[in-house]
Amino acid sequence: MKDPDQVREQLATLETEHRDLDVAIDLLMQVGRVDDLQLRRFKKRKLQIKDQIIHLKMQLVPDIPA
């Protein structure tokens, strides 16, 4: 398991990238001519980042004994 500070740093980086992709997707959709392939790539990357964020958040939560 990684150091919690490293996990938080990586988490912050991914959350920033996730927000940036959200803005980029919104801008692409507002423009009249949308590149469908680029839009799909952005959305796929955004989902991958979201999965990574969830995984990192789970690493920060201590295990609870049964």
DOSENU-542924 format. One record per residue: residue number from 1; x, y, z of N, C-alpha, C in turn. Coordinates in pm, whole numbers. Layout:
+-----+--------+--------+--------+--------+---------+--------+--------+--------+--------+
!   k !  neast ! nnorth !    nup ! caeast ! canorth !   caup !  ceast ! cnorth !    cup !
+-----+--------+--------+--------+--------+---------+--------+--------+--------+--------+
! NUM !      X !      Y !      Z !      X !       Y !      Z !      X !      Y !      Z !
...
+-----+--------+--------+--------+--------+---------+--------+--------+--------+--------+
end
This chain:
+-----+--------+--------+--------+--------+---------+--------+--------+--------+--------+
!   k !  neast ! nnorth !    nup ! caeast ! canorth !   caup !  ceast ! cnorth !    cup !
+-----+--------+--------+--------+--------+---------+--------+--------+--------+--------+
!   1 !     84 !   -119 !      0 !      0 !       0 !      0 !     88 !    125 !      0 !
!   2 !     46 !    222 !    -74 !    121 !     347 !    -86 !    106 !    432 !     40 !
!   3 !    197 !    525 !     55 !    189 !     624 !    162 !     63 !    707 !    143 !
!   4 !    -14 !    732 !    250 !   -138 !     809 !    235 !   -119 !    947 !    171 !
!   5 !     -6 !   1012 !    198 !     19 !    1143 !    137 !     35 !   1131 !    -14 !
!   6 !    101 !   1024 !    -59 !    116 !    1002 !   -203 !    -19 !    974 !   -268 !
!   7 !   -102 !    898 !   -197 !   -235 !     865 !   -250 !   -318 !    993 !   -262 !
!   8 !   -313 !   1078 !   -159 !   -388 !    1204 !   -164 !   -341 !   1295 !   -277 !
!   9 !   -210 !   1297 !   -299 !   -153 !    1379 !   -407 !   -200 !   1327 !   -543 !
!  10 !   -194 !   1196 !   -561 !   -238 !    1136 !   -688 !   -389 !   1157 !   -705 !
!  11 !   -462 !   1149 !   -596 !   -606 !    1170 !   -599 !   -639 !   1313 !   -644 !
!  12 !   -568 !   1409 !   -591 !   -590 !    1549 !   -630 !   -560 !   1570 !   -778 !
!  13 !   -453 !   1509 !   -826 !   -417 !    1520 !   -967 !   -525 !   1461 !  -1057 !
!  14 !   -575 !   1345 !  -1020 !   -679 !    1280 !  -1100 !   -810 !   1358 !  -1096 !
!  15 !   -843 !   1413 !   -980 !   -966 !    1492 !   -971 !   -958 !   1617 !  -1057 !
!  16 !   -841 !   1677 !  -1063 !   -822 !    1794 !  -1150 !   -837 !   1755 !  -1296 !
!  17 !   -776 !   1644 !  -1334 !   -786 !    1598 !  -1473 !   -932 !   1564 !  -1507 !
!  18 !  -1004 !   1504 !  -1411 !  -1145 !    1469 !  -1432 !  -1229 !   1595 !  -1457 !
!  19 !  -1204 !   1700 !  -1377 !  -1277 !    1827 !  -1396 !  -1241 !   1890 !  -1531 !
!  20 !  -1113 !   1885 !  -1567 !  -1070 !    1942 !  -1695 !  -1137 !   1871 !  -1813 !
!  21 !  -1146 !   1739 !  -1804 !  -1212 !    1663 !  -1910 !  -1361 !   1698 !  -1916 !
!  22 !  -1421 !   1719 !  -1801 !  -1562 !    1757 !  -1797 !  -1584 !   1889 !  -1871 !
!  23 !  -1496 !   1984 !  -1847 !  -1504 !    2114 !  -1916 !  -1482 !   2096 !  -2066 !
!  24 !  -1383 !   2015 !  -2103 !  -1353 !    1993 !  -2244 !  -1471 !   1927 !  -2315 !
!  25 !  -1534 !   1831 !  -2249 !  -1650 !    1764 !  -2307 !  -1764 !   1863 !  -2327 !
!  26 !  -1789 !   1946 !  -2226 !  -1894 !    2047 !  -2238 !  -1867 !   2143 !  -2354 !
!  27 !  -1742 !   2186 !  -2367 !  -1706 !    2277 !  -2476 !  -1724 !   2212 !  -2612 !
!  28 !  -1684 !   2086 !  -2623 !  -1701 !    2015 !  -2750 !  -1849 !   2004 !  -2788 !
!  29 !  -1932 !   1981 !  -2688 !  -2074 !    1964 !  -2716 !  -2141 !   2098 !  -2750 !
!  30 !  -2086 !   2208 !  -2699 !  -2142 !    2340 !  -2729 !  -2107 !   2386 !  -2870 !
!  31 !  -1994 !   2339 !  -2920 !  -1951 !    2376 !  -3055 !  -2040 !   2301 !  -3154 !
!  32 !  -2076 !   2367 !  -3260 !  -2165 !    2307 !  -3358 !  -2112 !   2180 !  -3421 !
!  33 !  -1983 !   2178 !  -3451 !  -1922 !    2061 !  -3515 !  -1851 !   1979 !  -3408 !
!  34 !  -1907 !   1863 !  -3379 !  -1851 !    1777 !  -3274 !  -1778 !   1660 !  -3339 !
!  35 !  -1656 !   1638 !  -3295 !  -1580 !    1522 !  -3340 !  -1621 !   1405 !  -3249 !
!  36 !  -1705 !   1316 !  -3302 !  -1760 !    1207 !  -3221 !  -1651 !   1117 !  -3163 !
!  37 !  -1548 !   1091 !  -3240 !  -1440 !    1004 !  -3193 !  -1368 !   1069 !  -3074 !
!  38 !  -1337 !   1196 !  -3087 !  -1269 !    1267 !  -2978 !  -1358 !   1273 !  -2854 !
!  39 !  -1486 !   1296 !  -2874 !  -1580 !    1302 !  -2764 !  -1587 !   1168 !  -2691 !
!  40 !  -1593 !   1059 !  -2767 !  -1595 !     925 !  -2705 !  -1467 !    897 !  -2629 !
!  41 !  -1354 !    940 !  -2684 !  -1226 !     919 !  -2615 !  -1221 !    996 !  -2483 !
!  42 !  -1269 !   1120 !  -2486 !  -1271 !    1200 !  -2363 !  -1361 !   1135 !  -2258 !
!  43 !  -1478 !   1090 !  -2301 !  -1572 !    1028 !  -2207 !  -1515 !    898 !  -2149 !
!  44 !  -1450 !    820 !  -2234 !  -1389 !     695 !  -2188 !  -1278 !    724 !  -2087 !
!  45 !  -1195 !    822 !  -2118 !  -1086 !     860 !  -2027 !  -1142 !    910 !  -1894 !
!  46 !  -1251 !    986 !  -1902 !  -1314 !    1040 !  -1781 !  -1363 !    925 !  -1693 !
!  47 !  -1422 !    823 !  -1752 !  -1468 !     706 !  -1676 !  -1350 !    630 !  -1614 !
!  48 !  -1240 !    617 !  -1689 !  -1122 !     550 !  -1636 !  -1067 !    625 !  -1515 !
!  49 !  -1064 !    757 !  -1526 !  -1015 !     839 !  -1415 !  -1106 !    825 !  -1295 !
!  50 !  -1237 !    823 !  -1319 !  -1332 !     807 !  -1208 !  -1308 !    674 !  -1136 !
!  51 !  -1284 !    568 !  -1211 !  -1254 !     438 !  -1150 !  -1126 !    445 !  -1066 !
!  52 !  -1024 !    513 !  -1117 !   -899 !     528 !  -1042 !   -922 !    608 !   -915 !
!  53 !  -1003 !    712 !   -923 !  -1034 !     794 !   -806 !  -1102 !    710 !   -699 !
!  54 !  -1199 !    630 !   -738 !  -1269 !     543 !   -643 !  -1172 !    445 !   -578 !
!  55 !  -1084 !    388 !   -659 !   -985 !     293 !   -608 !   -893 !    360 !   -505 !
!  56 !   -847 !    480 !   -535 !   -758 !     551 !   -444 !   -830 !    591 !   -315 !
!  57 !   -954 !    632 !   -326 !  -1031 !     668 !   -206 !  -1049 !    546 !   -115 !
!  58 !  -1066 !    429 !   -176 !  -1080 !     306 !    -98 !   -950 !    275 !    -24 !
!  59 !   -836 !    311 !    -81 !   -708 !     288 !    -16 !   -692 !    376 !    109 !
!  60 !   -757 !    491 !    109 !   -745 !     583 !    222 !   -834 !    543 !    340 !
!  61 !   -935 !    461 !    314 !  -1024 !     417 !    421 !   -965 !    293 !    488 !
!  62 !   -946 !    298 !    619 !   -888 !     181 !    688 !   -982 !     61 !    684 !
!  63 !   -922 !    -56 !    680 !  -1001 !    -179 !    681 !  -1068 !   -195 !    817 !
!  64 !  -1192 !   -241 !    815 !  -1266 !    -264 !    938 !  -1268 !   -415 !    961 !
!  65 !  -1217 !   -457 !   1077 !  -1217 !    -602 !   1104 !  -1360 !   -656 !   1116 !
!  66 !  -1377 !   -777 !   1069 !  -1511 !    -840 !   1071 !  -1550 !   -882 !   1211 !
+-----+--------+--------+--------+--------+---------+--------+--------+--------+--------+
end
